[in-house]
């Protein structure tokens, strides 16, 4: 069989569709509150940050509620996708056992499933932004591009942690800790302008900083993002994806052997 | 005919890392090196065979003999360390029928999921949807969530979806051992149809009777090696004879003697073998009037009854009954596994009965063998070989069976 058989690609896409829709349906069918929960969790975090940094010790950031909400929603997609991707192989062990099951779709399914949740919280985000910072403009056209860049970045990292988890079964405990760290190294509840020159240099190594900043530029400031920064992040993400995809393909075979 | 599936010198080694999988922590603590204690062991060694279109190859062997590894290699979810597999068509599996099913979703939604996971495109599943539902006989319930289905209904749904893949190479793992008799018949029929269409099948099973019945050829895996290969009948009988041999070796020669209800003596090592953790006691053949008997009239029913005694606790065993005629020819053979009956955790004192509603054997003398088998068929706990006799009386007929019959002549055009 050739590696890039047309039917195989269509089949892989169908598997992806089925897995994502199964995940979505079950998430929102078994608990009637499912949709409410998806929206309620970022709002709760928003309230906490708003209370802390706008009421108790004000940071003096304009449109603070919108500022924080953009950060939370973007970060949540990134974090939940990676947390799921780490264990995507062991938690789908029976699928991995099926002949010709395209294992490579599993991390993609994690990213896409959570993208759906991301899109579900988006209306709430827009509502907040519109009342605080003003309605939509032409730069909104950049949003799909930003989502694509974020998806590629997340997927590149997702393949990496999923493959690593085959060799080291404790990655599922380590990744959440690293994500916690990343949460503070990304300006979610603070702003990049408040960080020292040196600190900003360090933070700019974090690709998510540029992604969050770009979303904010579009949604809150109503201007086009810094395309230079977005392009660099995208280029790095694509390169990362190529390397980690290869690593993942080699590791996924080993999963069943490590008993 | 040219084989459609061929395996050559397949070998697969696993690393045993003791009880725990490697963690990042142990990696760091071990000085950034993989723990060197990993032990290599060969799950398969130099296994080769080929299967032609329309042919069915049985694979028999104990648990841990390498059957599942072979299945995974053939399915392409693992790669061999040595040797190669040549498949001239995509390989499909009939493995775990409920894989990917989601209980909250409806039967309809689950068909789409299982169909795609079984290798179909979504468009293909939709095109075959009505056939699948009809085959599963689930039309009235198809929009109900699967959680409301019985285990049997779920199985039917899974099987119906899986068999609509129209495979050219099919791997089957034990699935035929599940479900009720009618369902099993349907499965076997469908498999026959696949073969008629030129599908090559690899069938992995514990059930020797089934392998012998429906496979053309078989291989016997023992600790990863091919111990025997040939016609299904040859391989199964070789496998069975070592089973008896293993049981014979485990028999304690000083085992207790017993006398059957027909007055024959059971002698350990002769007509009674087995390791003896659980034993069959007070075996009786009951006639239609419920009394112990050694004779019935042709077409009457018979109940085979045995009491279980537990000397040491064991995992739930299998119970087997074999009937042979005076010449030693096998007339009937069944066991609790084939019939889908799970024996409970035996405490001792249980009575097992097999109710044969009619026994349409030709008149003559028949001998019954009963056994309690270890749960992966490696040996018998207790096996009474040709220990019970049954005289069937009636008008003589040829062949082992004498079905109730009548003749009707239809005239054409009438």
Interface residues (C-beta under 8 A of the other chain):
Chain A: X1 X7 X10 X11 X14 X15 X17 X18 X22 X25 X26 X29 X30 X94 X95 X96 X97 X98 X99 X100 X101 X167 X168 X169 X170 X171 X174 X253 X256 X257 X258 X259
Chain B: X14 X15 X17 X21 X22 X23 X24 X25 X27 X72 X74 X75 X76 X77 X78 X79 X90 X91 X92 X93 X95 X96 X99 X100 X102 X104 X105 X109 X112 X113 X116 X117 X118 X119 X120 X121 X122 X171
